[in-house]
Amino acid sequence: MPDLEEYLSMNFKERSMGLVCDFSSEINKVYSAVFPTEEIMSKILDDGIKDTMLFAHHPSIWDSRRPFPFYQMDKSLLKKFKENRIE
């Protein structure tokens, strides 16, 4: 996960579980998902809502159609999450 390091909360870096990103001090809306896929993250951004949380069961994405089924969140989407205070 080194290329996502700048977006990860200290707690997640230490424990590899819990709050992955800590971009907002106030939460006004919560989305839930099993995996933080690009489609889910894009949908939240497309809704234009700030101060939001994506509550995901797994911090990595699993897609059995890929050669390596586990992969990390898209860094460019995480950057937009940070800009919009979405954790």
PyMOL Python script that loads the backbone (N, CA, C, O; Angstrom):
from pymol import cmd

cmd.read_pdbstr("""\
ATOM      1  N   MET A   1       0.796  -1.212   0.000  1.00  0.00           N
ATOM      2  CA  MET A   1       0.000   0.000   0.000  1.00  0.00           C
ATOM      3  C   MET A   1       0.836   1.273   0.000  1.00  0.00           C
ATOM      4  O   MET A   1       0.289   2.339   0.286  1.00  0.00           O
ATOM      5  N   PRO A   2       2.110   1.225  -0.300  1.00  0.00           N
ATOM      6  CA  PRO A   2       2.928   2.425  -0.166  1.00  0.00           C
ATOM      7  C   PRO A   2       2.437   3.599  -0.989  1.00  0.00           C
ATOM      8  O   PRO A   2       2.598   4.745  -0.569  1.00  0.00           O
ATOM      9  N   ASP A   3       1.846   3.353  -2.144  1.00  0.00           N
ATOM     10  CA  ASP A   3       1.448   4.505  -2.936  1.00  0.00           C
ATOM     11  C   ASP A   3       0.165   5.162  -2.413  1.00  0.00           C
ATOM     12  O   ASP A   3      -0.190   6.247  -2.876  1.00  0.00           O
ATOM     13  N   LEU A   4      -0.528   4.545  -1.478  1.00  0.00           N
ATOM     14  CA  LEU A   4      -1.711   5.148  -0.849  1.00  0.00           C
ATOM     15  C   LEU A   4      -1.391   5.710   0.527  1.00  0.00           C
ATOM     16  O   LEU A   4      -2.264   6.286   1.176  1.00  0.00           O
ATOM     17  N   GLU A   5      -0.173   5.554   0.976  1.00  0.00           N
ATOM     18  CA  GLU A   5       0.260   5.896   2.328  1.00  0.00           C
ATOM     19  C   GLU A   5      -0.208   7.278   2.791  1.00  0.00           C
ATOM     20  O   GLU A   5      -0.649   7.425   3.931  1.00  0.00           O
ATOM     21  N   GLU A   6      -0.122   8.268   1.947  1.00  0.00           N
ATOM     22  CA  GLU A   6      -0.466   9.641   2.337  1.00  0.00           C
ATOM     23  C   GLU A   6      -1.949   9.809   2.662  1.00  0.00           C
ATOM     24  O   GLU A   6      -2.325  10.791   3.302  1.00  0.00           O
ATOM     25  N   TYR A   7      -2.796   8.875   2.237  1.00  0.00           N
ATOM     26  CA  TYR A   7      -4.232   8.993   2.463  1.00  0.00           C
ATOM     27  C   TYR A   7      -4.726   8.160   3.648  1.00  0.00           C
ATOM     28  O   TYR A   7      -5.877   8.301   4.061  1.00  0.00           O
ATOM     29  N   LEU A   8      -3.882   7.308   4.190  1.00  0.00           N
ATOM     30  CA  LEU A   8      -4.312   6.397   5.242  1.00  0.00           C
ATOM     31  C   LEU A   8      -4.191   7.028   6.628  1.00  0.00           C
ATOM     32  O   LEU A   8      -3.231   7.745   6.912  1.00  0.00           O
ATOM     33  N   SER A   9      -5.176   6.752   7.485  1.00  0.00           N
ATOM     34  CA  SER A   9      -5.110   7.242   8.864  1.00  0.00           C
ATOM     35  C   SER A   9      -3.997   6.514   9.601  1.00  0.00           C
ATOM     36  O   SER A   9      -3.630   5.396   9.238  1.00  0.00           O
ATOM     37  N   MET A  10      -3.467   7.144  10.629  1.00  0.00           N
ATOM     38  CA  MET A  10      -2.387   6.550  11.414  1.00  0.00           C
ATOM     39  C   MET A  10      -2.830   5.217  12.017  1.00  0.00           C
ATOM     40  O   MET A  10      -2.062   4.255  12.035  1.00  0.00           O
ATOM     41  N   ASN A  11      -4.060   5.161  12.507  1.00  0.00           N
ATOM     42  CA  ASN A  11      -4.578   3.936  13.103  1.00  0.00           C
ATOM     43  C   ASN A  11      -4.584   2.795  12.091  1.00  0.00           C
ATOM     44  O   ASN A  11      -4.220   1.668  12.424  1.00  0.00           O
ATOM     45  N   PHE A  12      -4.994   3.083  10.864  1.00  0.00           N
ATOM     46  CA  PHE A  12      -5.027   2.039   9.840  1.00  0.00           C
ATOM     47  C   PHE A  12      -3.615   1.593   9.473  1.00  0.00           C
ATOM     48  O   PHE A  12      -3.371   0.407   9.252  1.00  0.00           O
ATOM     49  N   LYS A  13      -2.694   2.537   9.408  1.00  0.00           N
ATOM     50  CA  LYS A  13      -1.307   2.177   9.106  1.00  0.00           C
ATOM     51  C   LYS A  13      -0.744   1.236  10.164  1.00  0.00           C
ATOM     52  O   LYS A  13       0.012   0.318   9.844  1.00  0.00           O
ATOM     53  N   GLU A  14      -1.108   1.461  11.410  1.00  0.00           N
ATOM     54  CA  GLU A  14      -0.588   0.649  12.508  1.00  0.00           C
ATOM     55  C   GLU A  14      -1.281  -0.704  12.630  1.00  0.00           C
ATOM     56  O   GLU A  14      -0.631  -1.701  12.945  1.00  0.00           O
ATOM     57  N   ARG A  15      -2.599  -0.755  12.386  1.00  0.00           N
ATOM     58  CA  ARG A  15      -3.368  -1.961  12.679  1.00  0.00           C
ATOM     59  C   ARG A  15      -3.919  -2.676  11.446  1.00  0.00           C
ATOM     60  O   ARG A  15      -4.364  -3.819  11.543  1.00  0.00           O
ATOM     61  N   SER A  16      -3.891  -2.012  10.287  1.00  0.00           N
ATOM     62  CA  SER A  16      -4.472  -2.553   9.052  1.00  0.00           C
ATOM     63  C   SER A  16      -5.957  -2.873   9.205  1.00  0.00           C
ATOM     64  O   SER A  16      -6.475  -3.790   8.567  1.00  0.00           O
ATOM     65  N   MET A  17      -6.624  -2.116  10.048  1.00  0.00           N
ATOM     66  CA  MET A  17      -8.078  -2.215  10.197  1.00  0.00           C
ATOM     67  C   MET A  17      -8.577  -0.938  10.864  1.00  0.00           C
ATOM     68  O   MET A  17      -7.790  -0.149  11.386  1.00  0.00           O
ATOM     69  N   GLY A  18      -9.877  -0.747  10.842  1.00  0.00           N
ATOM     70  CA  GLY A  18     -10.454   0.458  11.414  1.00  0.00           C
ATOM     71  C   GLY A  18     -10.639   1.536  10.358  1.00  0.00           C
ATOM     72  O   GLY A  18     -10.795   1.236   9.174  1.00  0.00           O
ATOM     73  N   LEU A  19     -10.620   2.784  10.785  1.00  0.00           N
ATOM     74  CA  LEU A  19     -10.831   3.924   9.903  1.00  0.00           C
ATOM     75  C   LEU A  19      -9.669   4.043   8.919  1.00  0.00           C
ATOM     76  O   LEU A  19      -8.536   4.308   9.319  1.00  0.00           O
ATOM     77  N   VAL A  20      -9.954   3.846   7.634  1.00  0.00           N
ATOM     78  CA  VAL A  20      -8.907   3.871   6.613  1.00  0.00           C
ATOM     79  C   VAL A  20      -8.435   5.306   6.368  1.00  0.00           C
ATOM     80  O   VAL A  20      -7.234   5.577   6.373  1.00  0.00           O
ATOM     81  N   CYS A  21      -9.375   6.215   6.154  1.00  0.00           N
ATOM     82  CA  CYS A  21      -9.067   7.617   5.892  1.00  0.00           C
ATOM     83  C   CYS A  21      -9.796   8.482   6.918  1.00  0.00           C
ATOM     84  O   CYS A  21     -10.880   8.134   7.388  1.00  0.00           O
ATOM     85  N   ASP A  22      -9.188   9.600   7.251  1.00  0.00           N
ATOM     86  CA  ASP A  22      -9.794  10.513   8.229  1.00  0.00           C
ATOM     87  C   ASP A  22      -9.754  11.919   7.638  1.00  0.00           C
ATOM     88  O   ASP A  22      -8.885  12.723   7.976  1.00  0.00           O
ATOM     89  N   PHE A  23     -10.702  12.203   6.756  1.00  0.00           N
ATOM     90  CA  PHE A  23     -10.691  13.457   6.018  1.00  0.00           C
ATOM     91  C   PHE A  23     -11.715  14.475   6.516  1.00  0.00           C
ATOM     92  O   PHE A  23     -11.706  15.616   6.055  1.00  0.00           O
ATOM     93  N   SER A  24     -12.588  14.102   7.433  1.00  0.00           N
ATOM     94  CA  SER A  24     -13.674  14.993   7.840  1.00  0.00           C
ATOM     95  C   SER A  24     -13.857  14.957   9.346  1.00  0.00           C
ATOM     96  O   SER A  24     -13.687  13.916   9.980  1.00  0.00           O
ATOM     97  N   SER A  25     -14.204  16.100   9.911  1.00  0.00           N
ATOM     98  CA  SER A  25     -14.488  16.146  11.350  1.00  0.00           C
ATOM     99  C   SER A  25     -15.989  16.044  11.618  1.00  0.00           C
ATOM    100  O   SER A  25     -16.411  15.896  12.765  1.00  0.00           O
ATOM    101  N   GLU A  26     -16.784  16.122  10.565  1.00  0.00           N
ATOM    102  CA  GLU A  26     -18.237  16.026  10.699  1.00  0.00           C
ATOM    103  C   GLU A  26     -18.773  15.154   9.569  1.00  0.00           C
ATOM    104  O   GLU A  26     -18.362  15.303   8.418  1.00  0.00           O
ATOM    105  N   ILE A  27     -19.687  14.248   9.896  1.00  0.00           N
ATOM    106  CA  ILE A  27     -20.279  13.344   8.908  1.00  0.00           C
ATOM    107  C   ILE A  27     -21.764  13.657   8.797  1.00  0.00           C
ATOM    108  O   ILE A  27     -22.480  13.646   9.799  1.00  0.00           O
ATOM    109  N   ASN A  28     -22.230  13.938   7.579  1.00  0.00           N
ATOM    110  CA  ASN A  28     -23.641  14.248   7.353  1.00  0.00           C
ATOM    111  C   ASN A  28     -24.395  13.145   6.621  1.00  0.00           C
ATOM    112  O   ASN A  28     -25.626  13.121   6.620  1.00  0.00           O
ATOM    113  N   LYS A  29     -23.662  12.243   6.007  1.00  0.00           N
ATOM    114  CA  LYS A  29     -24.291  11.159   5.264  1.00  0.00           C
ATOM    115  C   LYS A  29     -23.346   9.967   5.268  1.00  0.00           C
ATOM    116  O   LYS A  29     -22.127  10.137   5.246  1.00  0.00           O
ATOM    117  N   VAL A  30     -23.907   8.752   5.297  1.00  0.00           N
ATOM    118  CA  VAL A  30     -23.099   7.538   5.296  1.00  0.00           C
ATOM    119  C   VAL A  30     -23.571   6.620   4.172  1.00  0.00           C
ATOM    120  O   VAL A  30     -24.766   6.368   4.016  1.00  0.00           O
ATOM    121  N   TYR A  31     -22.617   6.130   3.399  1.00  0.00           N
ATOM    122  CA  TYR A  31     -22.860   5.110   2.396  1.00  0.00           C
ATOM    123  C   TYR A  31     -22.254   3.821   2.935  1.00  0.00           C
ATOM    124  O   TYR A  31     -21.298   3.866   3.711  1.00  0.00           O
ATOM    125  N   SER A  32     -22.790   2.685   2.540  1.00  0.00           N
ATOM    126  CA  SER A  32     -22.186   1.419   2.953  1.00  0.00           C
ATOM    127  C   SER A  32     -21.974   0.533   1.725  1.00  0.00           C
ATOM    128  O   SER A  32     -22.729   0.582   0.754  1.00  0.00           O
ATOM    129  N   ALA A  33     -20.925  -0.272   1.805  1.00  0.00           N
ATOM    130  CA  ALA A  33     -20.588  -1.190   0.714  1.00  0.00           C
ATOM    131  C   ALA A  33     -19.744  -2.319   1.285  1.00  0.00           C
ATOM    132  O   ALA A  33     -19.163  -2.191   2.363  1.00  0.00           O
ATOM    133  N   VAL A  34     -19.683  -3.406   0.567  1.00  0.00           N
ATOM    134  CA  VAL A  34     -18.814  -4.503   0.977  1.00  0.00           C
ATOM    135  C   VAL A  34     -17.372  -4.176   0.590  1.00  0.00           C
ATOM    136  O   VAL A  34     -16.456  -4.370   1.389  1.00  0.00           O
ATOM    137  N   PHE A  35     -17.167  -3.682  -0.634  1.00  0.00           N
ATOM    138  CA  PHE A  35     -15.846  -3.304  -1.130  1.00  0.00           C
ATOM    139  C   PHE A  35     -15.901  -1.871  -1.656  1.00  0.00           C
ATOM    140  O   PHE A  35     -16.923  -1.470  -2.213  1.00  0.00           O
ATOM    141  N   PRO A  36     -14.827  -1.084  -1.494  1.00  0.00           N
ATOM    142  CA  PRO A  36     -14.790   0.291  -2.010  1.00  0.00           C
ATOM    143  C   PRO A  36     -14.387   0.320  -3.489  1.00  0.00           C
ATOM    144  O   PRO A  36     -13.310   0.803  -3.837  1.00  0.00           O
ATOM    145  N   THR A  37     -15.252  -0.194  -4.340  1.00  0.00           N
ATOM    146  CA  THR A  37     -14.928  -0.271  -5.764  1.00  0.00           C
ATOM    147  C   THR A  37     -14.903   1.116  -6.403  1.00  0.00           C
ATOM    148  O   THR A  37     -15.401   2.087  -5.833  1.00  0.00           O
ATOM    149  N   GLU A  38     -14.322   1.187  -7.580  1.00  0.00           N
ATOM    150  CA  GLU A  38     -14.282   2.451  -8.318  1.00  0.00           C
ATOM    151  C   GLU A  38     -15.702   2.932  -8.619  1.00  0.00           C
ATOM    152  O   GLU A  38     -15.975   4.132  -8.582  1.00  0.00           O
ATOM    153  N   GLU A  39     -16.601   1.999  -8.915  1.00  0.00           N
ATOM    154  CA  GLU A  39     -17.994   2.380  -9.211  1.00  0.00           C
ATOM    155  C   GLU A  39     -18.659   3.013  -7.986  1.00  0.00           C
ATOM    156  O   GLU A  39     -19.346   4.027  -8.107  1.00  0.00           O
ATOM    157  N   ILE A  40     -18.460   2.427  -6.827  1.00  0.00           N
ATOM    158  CA  ILE A  40     -19.046   2.956  -5.586  1.00  0.00           C
ATOM    159  C   ILE A  40     -18.453   4.326  -5.278  1.00  0.00           C
ATOM    160  O   ILE A  40     -19.185   5.276  -5.000  1.00  0.00           O
ATOM    161  N   MET A  41     -17.126   4.427  -5.328  1.00  0.00           N
ATOM    162  CA  MET A  41     -16.470   5.692  -5.006  1.00  0.00           C
ATOM    163  C   MET A  41     -16.878   6.788  -5.980  1.00  0.00           C
ATOM    164  O   MET A  41     -17.108   7.927  -5.574  1.00  0.00           O
ATOM    165  N   SER A  42     -16.970   6.449  -7.269  1.00  0.00           N
ATOM    166  CA  SER A  42     -17.387   7.429  -8.280  1.00  0.00           C
ATOM    167  C   SER A  42     -18.826   7.884  -8.048  1.00  0.00           C
ATOM    168  O   SER A  42     -19.133   9.066  -8.204  1.00  0.00           O
ATOM    169  N   LYS A  43     -19.703   6.963  -7.679  1.00  0.00           N
ATOM    170  CA  LYS A  43     -21.109   7.308  -7.403  1.00  0.00           C
ATOM    171  C   LYS A  43     -21.199   8.330  -6.272  1.00  0.00           C
ATOM    172  O   LYS A  43     -21.951   9.300  -6.369  1.00  0.00           O
ATOM    173  N   ILE A  44     -20.442   8.117  -5.210  1.00  0.00           N
ATOM    174  CA  ILE A  44     -20.450   9.058  -4.086  1.00  0.00           C
ATOM    175  C   ILE A  44     -19.959  10.421  -4.541  1.00  0.00           C
ATOM    176  O   ILE A  44     -20.554  11.441  -4.193  1.00  0.00           O
ATOM    177  N   LEU A  45     -18.887  10.451  -5.310  1.00  0.00           N
ATOM    178  CA  LEU A  45     -18.371  11.727  -5.817  1.00  0.00           C
ATOM    179  C   LEU A  45     -19.370  12.390  -6.757  1.00  0.00           C
ATOM    180  O   LEU A  45     -19.544  13.608  -6.719  1.00  0.00           O
ATOM    181  N   ASP A  46     -20.024  11.601  -7.595  1.00  0.00           N
ATOM    182  CA  ASP A  46     -21.012  12.138  -8.536  1.00  0.00           C
ATOM    183  C   ASP A  46     -22.205  12.756  -7.807  1.00  0.00           C
ATOM    184  O   ASP A  46     -22.834  13.683  -8.317  1.00  0.00           O
ATOM    185  N   ASP A  47     -22.517  12.243  -6.613  1.00  0.00           N
ATOM    186  CA  ASP A  47     -23.620  12.813  -5.821  1.00  0.00           C
ATOM    187  C   ASP A  47     -23.275  14.200  -5.305  1.00  0.00           C
ATOM    188  O   ASP A  47     -24.167  14.938  -4.888  1.00  0.00           O
ATOM    189  N   GLY A  48     -21.989  14.573  -5.324  1.00  0.00           N
ATOM    190  CA  GLY A  48     -21.564  15.918  -4.940  1.00  0.00           C
ATOM    191  C   GLY A  48     -21.710  16.242  -3.467  1.00  0.00           C
ATOM    192  O   GLY A  48     -21.779  17.413  -3.093  1.00  0.00           O
ATOM    193  N   ILE A  49     -21.756  15.231  -2.636  1.00  0.00           N
ATOM    194  CA  ILE A  49     -21.950  15.448  -1.202  1.00  0.00           C
ATOM    195  C   ILE A  49     -20.599  15.499  -0.508  1.00  0.00           C
ATOM    196  O   ILE A  49     -19.702  14.715  -0.820  1.00  0.00           O
ATOM    197  N   LYS A  50     -20.459  16.415   0.426  1.00  0.00           N
ATOM    198  CA  LYS A  50     -19.232  16.533   1.217  1.00  0.00           C
ATOM    199  C   LYS A  50     -19.524  16.069   2.640  1.00  0.00           C
ATOM    200  O   LYS A  50     -20.679  15.850   3.006  1.00  0.00           O
ATOM    201  N   ASP A  51     -18.478  15.922   3.431  1.00  0.00           N
ATOM    202  CA  ASP A  51     -18.616  15.480   4.829  1.00  0.00           C
ATOM    203  C   ASP A  51     -19.415  14.184   4.906  1.00  0.00           C
ATOM    204  O   ASP A  51     -20.447  14.099   5.572  1.00  0.00           O
ATOM    205  N   THR A  52     -18.904  13.189   4.208  1.00  0.00           N
ATOM    206  CA  THR A  52     -19.587  11.907   4.026  1.00  0.00           C
ATOM    207  C   THR A  52     -18.653  10.775   4.428  1.00  0.00           C
ATOM    208  O   THR A  52     -17.432  10.937   4.431  1.00  0.00           O
ATOM    209  N   MET A  53     -19.229   9.634   4.767  1.00  0.00           N
ATOM    210  CA  MET A  53     -18.435   8.449   5.087  1.00  0.00           C
ATOM    211  C   MET A  53     -18.859   7.295   4.192  1.00  0.00           C
ATOM    212  O   MET A  53     -20.046   7.065   3.962  1.00  0.00           O
ATOM    213  N   LEU A  54     -17.862   6.577   3.694  1.00  0.00           N
ATOM    214  CA  LEU A  54     -18.109   5.305   3.024  1.00  0.00           C
ATOM    215  C   LEU A  54     -17.720   4.229   4.032  1.00  0.00           C
ATOM    216  O   LEU A  54     -16.538   4.044   4.322  1.00  0.00           O
ATOM    217  N   PHE A  55     -18.696   3.533   4.558  1.00  0.00           N
ATOM    218  CA  PHE A  55     -18.481   2.459   5.519  1.00  0.00           C
ATOM    219  C   PHE A  55     -18.390   1.159   4.728  1.00  0.00           C
ATOM    220  O   PHE A  55     -19.399   0.650   4.242  1.00  0.00           O
ATOM    221  N   ALA A  56     -17.168   0.622   4.600  1.00  0.00           N
ATOM    222  CA  ALA A  56     -16.949  -0.585   3.802  1.00  0.00           C
ATOM    223  C   ALA A  56     -16.530  -1.743   4.704  1.00  0.00           C
ATOM    224  O   ALA A  56     -15.782  -1.562   5.664  1.00  0.00           O
ATOM    225  N   HIS A  57     -17.017  -2.909   4.383  1.00  0.00           N
ATOM    226  CA  HIS A  57     -16.664  -4.107   5.153  1.00  0.00           C
ATOM    227  C   HIS A  57     -15.195  -4.480   4.953  1.00  0.00           C
ATOM    228  O   HIS A  57     -14.536  -4.937   5.886  1.00  0.00           O
ATOM    229  N   HIS A  58     -14.683  -4.282   3.727  1.00  0.00           N
ATOM    230  CA  HIS A  58     -13.289  -4.591   3.407  1.00  0.00           C
ATOM    231  C   HIS A  58     -12.605  -3.343   2.846  1.00  0.00           C
ATOM    232  O   HIS A  58     -13.199  -2.641   2.027  1.00  0.00           O
ATOM    233  N   PRO A  59     -11.364  -3.048   3.271  1.00  0.00           N
ATOM    234  CA  PRO A  59     -10.665  -1.869   2.739  1.00  0.00           C
ATOM    235  C   PRO A  59     -10.073  -2.101   1.352  1.00  0.00           C
ATOM    236  O   PRO A  59      -9.781  -1.141   0.639  1.00  0.00           O
ATOM    237  N   SER A  60      -9.892  -3.357   0.962  1.00  0.00           N
ATOM    238  CA  SER A  60      -9.401  -3.681  -0.372  1.00  0.00           C
ATOM    239  C   SER A  60     -10.568  -4.150  -1.227  1.00  0.00           C
ATOM    240  O   SER A  60     -11.632  -4.501  -0.715  1.00  0.00           O
ATOM    241  N   ILE A  61     -10.355  -4.149  -2.520  1.00  0.00           N
ATOM    242  CA  ILE A  61     -11.394  -4.542  -3.463  1.00  0.00           C
ATOM    243  C   ILE A  61     -11.104  -5.966  -3.922  1.00  0.00           C
ATOM    244  O   ILE A  61      -9.947  -6.335  -4.121  1.00  0.00           O
ATOM    245  N   TRP A  62     -12.133  -6.747  -4.086  1.00  0.00           N
ATOM    246  CA  TRP A  62     -12.000  -8.110  -4.582  1.00  0.00           C
ATOM    247  C   TRP A  62     -12.805  -8.223  -5.860  1.00  0.00           C
ATOM    248  O   TRP A  62     -14.000  -7.929  -5.887  1.00  0.00           O
ATOM    249  N   ASP A  63     -12.136  -8.652  -6.919  1.00  0.00           N
ATOM    250  CA  ASP A  63     -12.795  -8.841  -8.207  1.00  0.00           C
ATOM    251  C   ASP A  63     -12.236 -10.117  -8.829  1.00  0.00           C
ATOM    252  O   ASP A  63     -11.095 -10.135  -9.289  1.00  0.00           O
ATOM    253  N   SER A  64     -13.020 -11.161  -8.844  1.00  0.00           N
ATOM    254  CA  SER A  64     -12.556 -12.464  -9.320  1.00  0.00           C
ATOM    255  C   SER A  64     -12.270 -12.476 -10.821  1.00  0.00           C
ATOM    256  O   SER A  64     -11.680 -13.431 -11.327  1.00  0.00           O
ATOM    257  N   ARG A  65     -12.677 -11.430 -11.537  1.00  0.00           N
ATOM    258  CA  ARG A  65     -12.411 -11.364 -12.980  1.00  0.00           C
ATOM    259  C   ARG A  65     -10.983 -10.921 -13.277  1.00  0.00           C
ATOM    260  O   ARG A  65     -10.520 -11.056 -14.410  1.00  0.00           O
ATOM    261  N   ARG A  66     -10.282 -10.398 -12.281  1.00  0.00           N
ATOM    262  CA  ARG A  66      -8.904  -9.933 -12.468  1.00  0.00           C
ATOM    263  C   ARG A  66      -7.911 -11.060 -12.208  1.00  0.00           C
ATOM    264  O   ARG A  66      -8.218 -12.000 -11.475  1.00  0.00           O
ATOM    265  N   PRO A  67      -6.711 -10.972 -12.809  1.00  0.00           N
ATOM    266  CA  PRO A  67      -5.693 -12.002 -12.566  1.00  0.00           C
ATOM    267  C   PRO A  67      -5.292 -12.086 -11.084  1.00  0.00           C
ATOM    268  O   PRO A  67      -5.093 -13.181 -10.557  1.00  0.00           O
ATOM    269  N   PHE A  68      -5.177 -10.943 -10.424  1.00  0.00           N
ATOM    270  CA  PHE A  68      -4.930 -10.874  -8.989  1.00  0.00           C
ATOM    271  C   PHE A  68      -6.183 -10.240  -8.386  1.00  0.00           C
ATOM    272  O   PHE A  68      -6.368  -9.029  -8.511  1.00  0.00           O
ATOM    273  N   PRO A  69      -7.040 -11.014  -7.743  1.00  0.00           N
ATOM    274  CA  PRO A  69      -8.372 -10.522  -7.379  1.00  0.00           C
ATOM    275  C   PRO A  69      -8.423  -9.412  -6.340  1.00  0.00           C
ATOM    276  O   PRO A  69      -9.394  -8.655  -6.322  1.00  0.00           O
ATOM    277  N   PHE A  70      -7.421  -9.279  -5.472  1.00  0.00           N
ATOM    278  CA  PHE A  70      -7.433  -8.200  -4.482  1.00  0.00           C
ATOM    279  C   PHE A  70      -6.598  -7.031  -4.981  1.00  0.00           C
ATOM    280  O   PHE A  70      -5.463  -7.213  -5.422  1.00  0.00           O
ATOM    281  N   TYR A  71      -7.162  -5.836  -4.911  1.00  0.00           N
ATOM    282  CA  TYR A  71      -6.415  -4.643  -5.303  1.00  0.00           C
ATOM    283  C   TYR A  71      -6.866  -3.467  -4.453  1.00  0.00           C
ATOM    284  O   TYR A  71      -7.918  -3.518  -3.815  1.00  0.00           O
ATOM    285  N   GLN A  72      -6.066  -2.409  -4.448  1.00  0.00           N
ATOM    286  CA  GLN A  72      -6.308  -1.251  -3.593  1.00  0.00           C
ATOM    287  C   GLN A  72      -7.230  -0.229  -4.259  1.00  0.00           C
ATOM    288  O   GLN A  72      -7.466  -0.271  -5.466  1.00  0.00           O
ATOM    289  N   MET A  73      -7.737   0.677  -3.446  1.00  0.00           N
ATOM    290  CA  MET A  73      -8.579   1.757  -3.947  1.00  0.00           C
ATOM    291  C   MET A  73      -7.788   2.631  -4.922  1.00  0.00           C
ATOM    292  O   MET A  73      -6.566   2.747  -4.826  1.00  0.00           O
ATOM    293  N   ASP A  74      -8.498   3.231  -5.844  1.00  0.00           N
ATOM    294  CA  ASP A  74      -7.906   4.111  -6.844  1.00  0.00           C
ATOM    295  C   ASP A  74      -7.380   5.380  -6.167  1.00  0.00           C
ATOM    296  O   ASP A  74      -8.132   6.082  -5.492  1.00  0.00           O
ATOM    297  N   LYS A  75      -6.102   5.668  -6.348  1.00  0.00           N
ATOM    298  CA  LYS A  75      -5.473   6.819  -5.692  1.00  0.00           C
ATOM    299  C   LYS A  75      -6.100   8.140  -6.125  1.00  0.00           C
ATOM    300  O   LYS A  75      -6.257   9.042  -5.302  1.00  0.00           O
ATOM    301  N   SER A  76      -6.457   8.271  -7.392  1.00  0.00           N
ATOM    302  CA  SER A  76      -7.052   9.533  -7.861  1.00  0.00           C
ATOM    303  C   SER A  76      -8.427   9.746  -7.234  1.00  0.00           C
ATOM    304  O   SER A  76      -8.820  10.883  -6.970  1.00  0.00           O
ATOM    305  N   LEU A  77      -9.160   8.661  -6.995  1.00  0.00           N
ATOM    306  CA  LEU A  77     -10.462   8.792  -6.318  1.00  0.00           C
ATOM    307  C   LEU A  77     -10.273   9.125  -4.845  1.00  0.00           C
ATOM    308  O   LEU A  77     -11.046   9.898  -4.280  1.00  0.00           O
ATOM    309  N   LEU A  78      -9.250   8.547  -4.218  1.00  0.00           N
ATOM    310  CA  LEU A  78      -8.966   8.888  -2.816  1.00  0.00           C
ATOM    311  C   LEU A  78      -8.596  10.361  -2.679  1.00  0.00           C
ATOM    312  O   LEU A  78      -8.968  11.013  -1.704  1.00  0.00           O
ATOM    313  N   LYS A  79      -7.868  10.877  -3.654  1.00  0.00           N
ATOM    314  CA  LYS A  79      -7.519  12.308  -3.639  1.00  0.00           C
ATOM    315  C   LYS A  79      -8.791  13.158  -3.677  1.00  0.00           C
ATOM    316  O   LYS A  79      -8.899  14.146  -2.951  1.00  0.00           O
ATOM    317  N   LYS A  80      -9.748  12.778  -4.515  1.00  0.00           N
ATOM    318  CA  LYS A  80     -11.022  13.504  -4.593  1.00  0.00           C
ATOM    319  C   LYS A  80     -11.820  13.332  -3.302  1.00  0.00           C
ATOM    320  O   LYS A  80     -12.491  14.264  -2.859  1.00  0.00           O
ATOM    321  N   PHE A  81     -11.751  12.141  -2.693  1.00  0.00           N
ATOM    322  CA  PHE A  81     -12.407  11.934  -1.403  1.00  0.00           C
ATOM    323  C   PHE A  81     -11.858  12.928  -0.381  1.00  0.00           C
ATOM    324  O   PHE A  81     -12.618  13.547   0.364  1.00  0.00           O
ATOM    325  N   LYS A  82     -10.545  13.075  -0.354  1.00  0.00           N
ATOM    326  CA  LYS A  82      -9.925  14.002   0.595  1.00  0.00           C
ATOM    327  C   LYS A  82     -10.390  15.434   0.339  1.00  0.00           C
ATOM    328  O   LYS A  82     -10.721  16.159   1.278  1.00  0.00           O
ATOM    329  N   GLU A  83     -10.415  15.839  -0.917  1.00  0.00           N
ATOM    330  CA  GLU A  83     -10.861  17.192  -1.278  1.00  0.00           C
ATOM    331  C   GLU A  83     -12.303  17.460  -0.857  1.00  0.00           C
ATOM    332  O   GLU A  83     -12.651  18.585  -0.498  1.00  0.00           O
ATOM    333  N   ASN A  84     -13.140  16.423  -0.901  1.00  0.00           N
ATOM    334  CA  ASN A  84     -14.570  16.556  -0.572  1.00  0.00           C
ATOM    335  C   ASN A  84     -14.902  16.117   0.857  1.00  0.00           C
ATOM    336  O   ASN A  84     -16.070  16.029   1.237  1.00  0.00           O
ATOM    337  N   ARG A  85     -13.857  15.844   1.635  1.00  0.00           N
ATOM    338  CA  ARG A  85     -14.032  15.437   3.040  1.00  0.00           C
ATOM    339  C   ARG A  85     -14.919  14.193   3.145  1.00  0.00           C
ATOM    340  O   ARG A  85     -15.879  14.157   3.914  1.00  0.00           O
ATOM    341  N   ILE A  86     -14.575  13.189   2.360  1.00  0.00           N
ATOM    342  CA  ILE A  86     -15.277  11.913   2.378  1.00  0.00           C
ATOM    343  C   ILE A  86     -14.316  10.885   2.955  1.00  0.00           C
ATOM    344  O   ILE A  86     -13.207  10.712   2.449  1.00  0.00           O
ATOM    345  N   GLU A  87     -14.738  10.209   4.007  1.00  0.00           N
ATOM    346  CA  GLU A  87     -13.855   9.183   4.577  1.00  0.00           C
ATOM    347  C   GLU A  87     -14.415   7.828   4.316  1.00  0.00           C
ATOM    348  O   GLU A  87     -13.820   6.827   4.716  1.00  0.00           O
TER     349      GLU A  87
END
""", "prot")
cmd.dss("prot")
cmd.show_as("cartoon", "prot")
cmd.util.cbc("prot")
cmd.orient("prot")
